[in-house]
Amino acid sequence: MRPWMLEAPPVEPSDADLAAFGRVLEAHDPSLLPPDTPRWVFLNWLTAQGLLLHGSPQAGIPEFEVRQAVDLSPDGFSNRAGVYATSDGLWALMYALRDRSRVARMVNMALQVREEGGWSATRSFLSLAPRGPAVTDGRSLLSPGAVYVLPPQGFEPMPPYEWPGLGTVREPQWVSPVPVRPLFQVAVTPDDFPLPVRTHDAARVDALCAADPWGFPWLEEGAAITPPDRPR
């Protein structure tokens, strides 16, 4: 494992939380969530029920259309035309919370590594490149957004693949070749993201990526990391 591959905090939902999660899912009404329950815990519970997630800074999207992905990854799956979704709550939050007006590039990851006895816990990474002058506070580039809950029908999971130096890995990434209507959406804020947010220079990382596509995340020496204000 790499030191920048971070695990989600060890938070287990209480029995009261689980009962509330069931009511939210049945009613498609996130207002029923306990106010102190981390939203990412609820999102991961939804994926354990077989549902998928799509994060967006834009609320109120009635249907997701098929679009051509633009991705720096060297694999073919991440560059297909389709509707993309994830079975990982933190990954969905990354896409929901990035402020497009202030973020030029996002380098992110949710990944499991095949180990003896099975797959590792999911490890995550997030770095944002600001538009304009550099910033030292990566969390300042986050803004409120929405995570959409999607039905799994018609989605294809990304198959495991070999990552040089890491071994066999898999990403919680799914794609549908047809438009998808969400079941409901969950409003999220920067406080809902529990991990550090790095910053980087977009032009430098683009150049490093072109020179070494498997060099993810092309970390710069001394890249700024801003921890969350408080654990969630």
Rosetta silent file (secondary structure, phi, psi, omega in degrees, C-alpha in Angstrom):
SEQUENCE: MRPWMLEAPPVEPSDADLAAFGRVLEAHDPSLLPPDTPRWVFLNWLTAQGLLLHGSPQAGIPEFEVRQAVDLSPDGFSNRAGVYATSDGLWALMYALRDRSRVARMVNMALQVREEGGWSATRSFLSLAPRGPAVTDGRSLLSPGAVYVLPPQGFEPMPPYEWPGLGTVREPQWVSPVPVRPLFQVAVTPDDFPLPVRTHDAARVDALCAADPWGFPWLEEGAAITPPDRPR
SCORE:     score description
SCORE:     0.000 S_00000001
   1 L     0.000  154.834  177.118    0.000    0.000    0.000 S_00000001
   2 L  -100.976  151.283 -177.521    1.010    3.605   -0.506 S_00000001
   3 L   -65.395  -20.281  179.466    0.856    6.197    2.304 S_00000001
   4 L   -86.615   -2.169  178.343   -1.550    8.350    0.294 S_00000001
   5 L   -89.379  104.759 -168.794   -4.067    5.484    0.052 S_00000001
   6 E  -105.205  142.466  175.267   -6.420    6.320    2.916 S_00000001
   7 L   -95.271  152.165  174.901   -9.177    4.282    4.545 S_00000001
   8 L   -64.530  151.870  177.291  -12.477    5.720    5.714 S_00000001
   9 L   -58.708  150.711 -178.742  -12.775    6.279    9.480 S_00000001
  10 L   -78.818   81.661 -179.920  -13.985    3.227   11.442 S_00000001
  11 L  -112.903  126.102  176.990  -17.609    4.288   11.974 S_00000001
  12 L  -110.990  128.526  177.891  -20.344    1.703   12.527 S_00000001
  13 L   -66.586  143.595  177.943  -23.993    2.775   12.294 S_00000001
  14 L   -77.549  171.889  176.729  -26.063    2.191   15.417 S_00000001
  15 H   -61.048  -38.039  178.415  -29.267    0.166   15.475 S_00000001
  16 H   -65.218  -39.360  176.962  -31.185    3.466   15.490 S_00000001
  17 H   -60.718  -47.719 -176.811  -29.208    4.617   12.444 S_00000001
  18 H   -62.389  -38.246  177.120  -29.973    1.402   10.571 S_00000001
  19 H   -64.642  -41.203  178.128  -33.668    1.714   11.329 S_00000001
  20 H   -65.817  -39.365  178.839  -33.608    5.306   10.061 S_00000001
  21 H   -59.211  -42.121  179.501  -31.707    4.256    6.922 S_00000001
  22 H   -63.072  -39.006  178.779  -34.435    1.756    6.131 S_00000001
  23 H   -67.011  -39.851  178.796  -37.122    4.420    6.518 S_00000001
  24 H   -61.977  -45.543 -178.444  -35.205    6.814    4.261 S_00000001
  25 H   -65.305  -41.159 -179.532  -34.845    4.192    1.559 S_00000001
  26 H   -64.766  -39.876 -177.127  -38.480    3.171    1.743 S_00000001
  27 H   -92.432   -9.885 -173.318  -39.708    6.780    1.537 S_00000001
  28 L    54.624   43.443 -173.494  -36.890    8.088   -0.700 S_00000001
  29 L  -132.847   93.928 -178.717  -36.700   10.945    1.822 S_00000001
  30 H   -65.310  -13.835  177.783  -33.218   11.879    3.161 S_00000001
  31 H   -64.664  -14.541  178.629  -34.792   14.393    5.567 S_00000001
  32 H   -82.711   -3.775  179.084  -35.500   11.368    7.784 S_00000001
  33 L   -68.626  140.295  172.554  -31.777   10.831    8.378 S_00000001
  34 L   -59.225  133.057 -173.455  -30.522   11.455   11.931 S_00000001
  35 L   -62.042  -26.750 -177.209  -28.760   14.844   11.786 S_00000001
  36 L   -93.322    0.132 -179.998  -25.556   13.604   13.443 S_00000001
  37 L   -81.573  124.220  178.321  -25.100   10.546   11.242 S_00000001
  38 L   -56.057  131.036 -176.926  -22.256   10.981    8.714 S_00000001
  39 H   -63.302  -32.260 -179.185  -23.789   11.039    5.269 S_00000001
  40 H   -66.998  -28.494  176.497  -21.037    8.855    3.826 S_00000001
  41 H   -66.586  -42.601  176.562  -22.005    6.091    6.277 S_00000001
  42 H   -64.580  -41.998 -179.737  -25.566    6.198    4.940 S_00000001
  43 H   -61.799  -41.623  178.504  -24.301    6.259    1.358 S_00000001
  44 H   -68.604  -32.231  175.029  -22.183    3.167    1.931 S_00000001
  45 H   -62.921  -40.654  178.364  -25.166    1.452    3.546 S_00000001
  46 H   -59.971  -41.534 -179.766  -27.147    2.136    0.378 S_00000001
  47 H   -68.094  -30.026  176.391  -24.480    0.456   -1.742 S_00000001
  48 H   -67.899  -19.354  175.886  -24.588   -2.555    0.588 S_00000001
  49 L   -87.161    1.716  178.013  -28.257   -2.823   -0.385 S_00000001
  50 L    96.816    3.717  179.487  -27.210   -3.130   -4.040 S_00000001
  51 L   -89.244  163.033  179.522  -27.803    0.479   -5.074 S_00000001
  52 E  -118.891  165.987 -173.705  -25.323    2.715   -6.899 S_00000001
  53 E  -130.259  150.605  174.647  -24.350    6.356   -6.480 S_00000001
  54 E  -140.497  119.406 -179.555  -23.519    9.310   -8.715 S_00000001
  55 E   -95.099  139.692  179.433  -22.084   12.517   -7.262 S_00000001
  56 E  -150.249  143.746  172.561  -22.658   15.909   -8.883 S_00000001
  57 L   -67.152  -15.616 -174.869  -22.328   19.568   -7.844 S_00000001
  58 L   -99.665  127.530  175.850  -25.740   20.091   -9.474 S_00000001
  59 L   -90.722  161.356  172.262  -28.952   19.237   -7.648 S_00000001
  60 L    77.085   25.474  178.483  -32.269   18.403   -9.250 S_00000001
  61 L   -80.397  120.082 -176.901  -31.081   16.325  -12.227 S_00000001
  62 L   -80.074  -26.980 -178.191  -34.091   14.267  -13.445 S_00000001
  63 L  -156.088  140.214  177.320  -32.132   11.913  -15.714 S_00000001
  64 E   -96.468  125.170 -178.547  -28.475   11.179  -16.461 S_00000001
  65 L   -91.038  157.343  175.810  -27.635   11.081  -20.152 S_00000001
  66 L   -70.034  127.648  178.838  -24.945    8.998  -21.823 S_00000001
  67 E  -137.282  154.800  177.177  -21.768   11.060  -22.201 S_00000001
  68 E   -77.805  124.158  179.092  -18.201   10.413  -23.293 S_00000001
  69 L   -72.855  148.303  172.798  -15.922   10.233  -20.278 S_00000001
  70 L  -119.972  106.630 -171.077  -12.726   12.303  -20.154 S_00000001
  71 L  -140.600  139.835 -179.977  -10.276   10.424  -17.935 S_00000001
  72 L   -83.781   -6.301 -177.241   -6.485   10.315  -17.624 S_00000001
  73 L   -64.649  146.560 -178.688   -6.499    6.657  -16.532 S_00000001
  74 L   -79.771   -7.812 -179.379   -4.727    4.230  -18.898 S_00000001
  75 L   -82.428  154.883 -178.572   -7.521    1.636  -18.744 S_00000001
  76 L   -77.907  -26.693 -175.488  -10.197    1.506  -21.421 S_00000001
  77 H   -62.673  -39.958 -174.103  -13.144    1.108  -19.058 S_00000001
  78 H   -76.217   -2.064 -177.973  -12.834    4.607  -17.573 S_00000001
  79 H  -118.203   20.481  179.629  -12.984    6.269  -20.978 S_00000001
  80 L   -83.744  160.972  170.254  -16.201    4.779  -22.313 S_00000001
  81 E   -82.765  132.951 -179.668  -19.365    6.626  -23.223 S_00000001
  82 E   167.435 -172.743  170.744  -22.055    5.986  -20.642 S_00000001
  83 E  -103.290  120.471 -176.590  -23.560    6.957  -17.305 S_00000001
  84 E   -95.691  145.989  178.466  -20.994    6.360  -14.581 S_00000001
  85 E  -146.053  169.843  179.588  -21.782    5.327  -11.027 S_00000001
  86 E  -137.605  155.599  172.978  -19.958    3.982   -7.991 S_00000001
  87 L  -106.824   28.876  178.019  -20.593    1.557   -5.173 S_00000001
  88 L  -133.187  124.065 -176.076  -18.467    3.628   -2.765 S_00000001
  89 H   -64.544  -39.593 -178.655  -19.891    6.574   -0.820 S_00000001
  90 H   -66.575  -37.676  179.943  -16.634    8.518   -0.463 S_00000001
  91 H   -64.931  -41.106  177.095  -15.942    8.354   -4.187 S_00000001
  92 H   -61.737  -38.092  179.434  -19.405    9.727   -4.931 S_00000001
  93 H   -63.017  -36.502 -179.662  -18.770   12.567   -2.474 S_00000001
  94 H   -57.994  -42.387 -179.516  -15.611   13.607   -4.313 S_00000001
  95 H   -75.683  -30.228 -179.657  -17.602   14.292   -7.467 S_00000001
  96 H   -73.545  -33.945 -168.342  -20.466   15.916   -5.595 S_00000001
  97 H   -96.969  -13.205 -178.974  -18.355   18.319   -3.553 S_00000001
  98 E   -68.827  134.641 -179.762  -15.769   19.658   -6.001 S_00000001
  99 L   -87.328  103.173 -174.895  -16.479   23.280   -6.863 S_00000001
 100 L   -61.614  -26.857 -179.232  -16.300   23.337  -10.654 S_00000001
 101 L   -72.015  -18.871 -177.436  -15.983   27.125  -10.709 S_00000001
 102 L  -120.677   -4.329 -177.335  -12.727   26.895   -8.727 S_00000001
 103 E  -112.597  120.993  177.703  -11.362   23.440   -9.650 S_00000001
 104 E   -85.246  -35.200 -178.246   -9.491   22.954  -12.922 S_00000001
 105 E  -146.037  150.980  171.939   -8.665   19.268  -12.399 S_00000001
 106 E  -128.138  128.623  172.512   -9.481   16.490   -9.962 S_00000001
 107 E  -113.210  119.076 -175.210   -7.213   13.489   -9.361 S_00000001
 108 E  -146.540  172.382 -174.282   -8.982   10.886   -7.275 S_00000001
 109 E  -164.159  145.071  162.905   -9.232    7.202   -6.530 S_00000001
 110 E  -137.388  124.157 -165.363  -11.186    4.496   -4.738 S_00000001
 111 E  -150.187  140.520  168.710   -9.345    1.184   -4.891 S_00000001
 112 E  -117.406  145.929  179.299   -9.124   -2.278   -3.391 S_00000001
 113 E  -114.262  134.761  177.681   -6.046   -4.491   -3.674 S_00000001
 114 E   -71.065  123.036  179.519   -6.244   -8.281   -3.825 S_00000001
 115 E  -120.941  172.450  176.338   -4.542   -9.681   -0.755 S_00000001
 116 L   -61.824  121.565 -179.516   -4.148  -13.150    0.689 S_00000001
 117 L    97.002   -4.096  177.617   -7.614  -14.136    1.760 S_00000001
 118 E   141.557 -160.858 -177.326   -9.538  -11.588   -0.300 S_00000001
 119 E   -90.505  146.155  176.693   -9.804   -7.904   -1.130 S_00000001
 120 L   -69.866  170.460  167.736   -8.438   -5.112    1.053 S_00000001
 121 L   -62.768  157.567  178.594  -10.582   -2.357    2.483 S_00000001
 122 L   -70.595  131.657  175.333  -11.239    0.443    0.010 S_00000001
 123 E  -108.577  142.779 -174.738   -8.487    3.056   -0.078 S_00000001
 124 E  -125.612  160.436  178.375   -9.213    6.586   -1.267 S_00000001
 125 E  -153.920  139.804  176.370   -7.327    9.613   -2.537 S_00000001
 126 E  -145.004  126.275  173.450   -8.409   13.138   -3.494 S_00000001
 127 E  -138.345  137.156 -177.598   -6.394   16.033   -4.896 S_00000001
 128 E  -119.429  140.106  175.482   -7.770   19.185   -6.515 S_00000001
 129 E  -105.403  119.911 -176.828   -6.052   21.649   -8.844 S_00000001
 130 E   -75.244  151.016  166.633   -7.373   25.199   -8.433 S_00000001
 131 L   -77.829  132.402  179.486   -8.207   27.529  -11.276 S_00000001
 132 L    83.878 -146.002 -174.565   -5.938   30.538  -11.014 S_00000001
 133 L   -61.973  152.268  176.950   -3.544   31.024   -8.066 S_00000001
 134 L   -65.032  151.848  175.461   -2.447   28.095   -5.939 S_00000001
 135 L  -124.951  155.245  178.208   -4.213   27.493   -2.648 S_00000001
 136 L  -101.722  -14.822 -178.665   -2.956   25.792    0.502 S_00000001
 137 L  -107.340   97.392 -178.382   -6.374   24.743    1.810 S_00000001
 138 H   -61.297  -31.300 -178.711   -7.721   21.952   -0.386 S_00000001
 139 H   -70.380  -16.842  176.538  -11.015   21.922    1.462 S_00000001
 140 H   -69.652  -13.078  179.805  -11.619   25.514    0.350 S_00000001
 141 H   -94.035    6.912  176.749  -12.196   24.067   -3.137 S_00000001
 142 E   -98.519  152.402  177.056  -15.196   22.038   -1.959 S_00000001
 143 L  -149.495  163.664 -179.138  -18.803   23.223   -2.076 S_00000001
 144 L   -58.819  149.684  179.363  -22.259   21.701   -1.407 S_00000001
 145 E  -154.414 -157.610 -177.524  -23.548   19.176   -3.919 S_00000001
 146 E  -141.980  141.808  171.074  -25.761   16.131   -4.324 S_00000001
 147 E  -110.922  122.589 -178.340  -25.296   12.373   -4.400 S_00000001
 148 E   -93.956  138.074  178.431  -27.881   10.611   -6.536 S_00000001
 149 E   -97.524  123.719 -172.769  -29.065    7.120   -5.691 S_00000001
 150 E  -116.779  147.037  171.987  -29.382    4.961   -8.812 S_00000001
 151 L   -71.563  148.467 -175.785  -30.946    1.566   -9.511 S_00000001
 152 L   -81.133  -12.075 -174.534  -28.317   -1.056  -10.477 S_00000001
 153 L   -60.795  132.376  177.459  -30.188   -2.448  -13.471 S_00000001
 154 L    88.449   -6.797 -179.801  -28.260   -2.069  -16.733 S_00000001
 155 L   -89.836  144.242  177.015  -24.930   -1.189  -15.078 S_00000001
 156 E  -112.969  129.799  178.750  -21.735   -3.134  -15.763 S_00000001
 157 E   -78.007  149.898  174.233  -18.987   -3.285  -13.102 S_00000001
 158 L   -70.546  128.636 -179.626  -15.400   -2.485  -13.939 S_00000001
 159 L   -73.574  155.198  173.258  -13.406   -5.743  -13.966 S_00000001
 160 L   -58.369  155.631  178.985  -10.267   -6.162  -11.807 S_00000001
 161 E  -149.767  170.891 -178.298   -6.973   -5.314  -13.518 S_00000001
 162 E   -94.144  126.158  176.855   -3.235   -5.342  -12.915 S_00000001
 163 E  -107.813  115.923 -178.563   -1.622   -2.192  -11.525 S_00000001
 164 L   -53.737  126.249  179.047    2.171   -2.242  -11.947 S_00000001
 165 L    89.587  -16.632  179.134    3.781   -2.318   -8.529 S_00000001
 166 L  -110.659  -35.372 -176.629    0.510   -2.903   -6.660 S_00000001
 167 E   107.899 -151.860 -179.629   -0.840   -6.133   -8.098 S_00000001
 168 E   -80.751  126.704 -177.638   -4.455   -6.995   -8.896 S_00000001
 169 E  -129.878  164.439  171.609   -6.818   -4.155   -8.037 S_00000001
 170 E  -144.432  149.036  179.151  -10.448   -3.274   -8.519 S_00000001
 171 L  -114.754  145.060  179.190  -12.373   -0.008   -8.469 S_00000001
 172 L   -80.711   55.428 -175.010  -16.002    0.435   -7.372 S_00000001
 173 E  -113.475  136.973 -177.764  -16.862    1.875  -10.784 S_00000001
 174 E  -133.782  154.236  178.659  -19.899    0.986  -12.902 S_00000001
 175 E  -141.682  141.984  175.763  -21.191    2.194  -16.261 S_00000001
 176 E  -115.091  135.035  179.736  -24.551    2.052  -18.005 S_00000001
 177 L   -83.036   -0.517 -178.530  -24.799    2.378  -21.808 S_00000001
 178 L  -128.169  159.740  178.064  -28.279    3.920  -21.544 S_00000001
 179 L   -57.553  154.501 -176.732  -29.728    6.941  -19.686 S_00000001
 180 E  -134.585  132.657  174.369  -30.590    6.458  -16.008 S_00000001
 181 L   -97.758  126.766 -179.758  -33.242    8.101  -13.842 S_00000001
 182 L   -71.265  154.357  175.814  -32.232    8.473  -10.174 S_00000001
 183 L   -78.192  -44.085  175.034  -34.408    7.183   -7.347 S_00000001
 184 E  -168.415  175.033 -179.081  -33.668   10.185   -5.122 S_00000001
 185 E  -127.017  154.197  178.340  -30.826   12.487   -4.142 S_00000001
 186 E  -119.224  118.780  177.007  -28.976   13.225   -0.904 S_00000001
 187 E   -70.401  134.808 -178.703  -27.767   16.777   -0.284 S_00000001
 188 E  -133.198  156.622  179.972  -24.152   16.857    0.965 S_00000001
 189 L  -129.527  165.825  178.803  -21.744   19.537    2.201 S_00000001
 190 H   -54.639  -30.695  178.796  -17.931   19.737    2.559 S_00000001
 191 H   -64.764  -17.079 -179.620  -18.263   18.747    6.229 S_00000001
 192 H   -78.994  -10.857 -178.367  -19.540   15.360    5.048 S_00000001
 193 L   -93.107  119.312 -169.455  -16.159   14.431    3.533 S_00000001
 194 L   -93.815    0.491 -173.961  -13.999   12.770    6.229 S_00000001
 195 L  -110.932  164.426  174.819  -10.589   12.546    4.502 S_00000001
 196 L   -63.087  154.909  176.677   -7.765   14.992    3.702 S_00000001
 197 E  -122.270  115.508  177.560   -7.890   16.961    0.450 S_00000001
 198 E   -82.767  168.132  170.530   -4.608   17.504   -1.374 S_00000001
 199 E  -128.662  153.966  178.800   -3.857   20.218   -3.922 S_00000001
 200 L  -152.087  169.832  176.388   -1.702   20.051   -7.048 S_00000001
 201 L   -92.762  121.548 -173.591   -0.728   21.961  -10.167 S_00000001
 202 H   -60.841  -45.972 -176.221   -2.883   20.831  -13.104 S_00000001
 203 H   -64.076  -40.740 -178.867   -0.292   21.435  -15.845 S_00000001
 204 H   -67.543  -43.802 -179.937    2.471   19.581  -13.998 S_00000001
 205 H   -66.947  -37.638  176.167    0.312   16.560  -13.186 S_00000001
 206 H   -59.650  -42.426 -179.596   -0.973   16.445  -16.787 S_00000001
 207 H   -67.744  -41.967  178.638    2.616   16.378  -18.024 S_00000001
 208 H   -65.141  -37.096  178.187    3.657   13.701  -15.516 S_00000001
 209 H   -64.856  -42.875  179.282    0.636   11.623  -16.464 S_00000001
 210 H   -63.042  -35.160 -179.574    1.497   11.824  -20.150 S_00000001
 211 H   -77.685  -31.131 -176.952    5.058   10.695  -19.375 S_00000001
 212 L  -146.230   85.680 -176.436    4.028    7.909  -16.988 S_00000001
 213 L   -58.540  -26.930 -179.750    0.326    6.916  -17.159 S_00000001
 214 L   -93.055   10.593 -177.264    0.739    4.422  -14.287 S_00000001
 215 L   -84.545   10.561 -179.100    2.458    6.962  -12.033 S_00000001
 216 L   -45.644  136.661    4.142   -0.784    7.910  -10.280 S_00000001
 217 L   -98.304   19.743  175.372   -1.177   10.132   -8.370 S_00000001
 218 L    55.178   48.747 -174.750    1.972   11.897   -9.625 S_00000001
 219 L   -65.568  140.826  175.385    2.485   13.552   -6.256 S_00000001
 220 L   -91.703  149.122  177.041    4.538   16.707   -6.087 S_00000001
 221 L   -63.593  129.102  177.717    7.099   17.179   -3.388 S_00000001
 222 L    75.642   18.430  178.712    5.570   19.145   -0.545 S_00000001
 223 L   -58.122  140.711 -175.215    2.015   19.002   -1.908 S_00000001
 224 L   -75.194  139.482  173.849   -0.365   20.611    0.504 S_00000001
 225 E  -128.090  125.900  177.640   -2.699   18.421    2.562 S_00000001
 226 E  -112.657  116.391 -178.666   -5.498   19.930    4.592 S_00000001
 227 L   -73.961  163.367  174.465   -7.105   17.617    7.153 S_00000001
 228 L   -62.182  154.286  177.352  -10.789   17.736    7.988 S_00000001
 229 L   -62.628  -33.648 -178.349  -11.792   20.211   10.714 S_00000001
 230 L  -157.231  153.514  178.374  -13.124   17.325   12.787 S_00000001
 231 L   -67.407  146.684  178.237  -13.644   13.577   12.412 S_00000001
 232 L  -115.274    0.000    0.000  -16.975   12.513   10.937 S_00000001
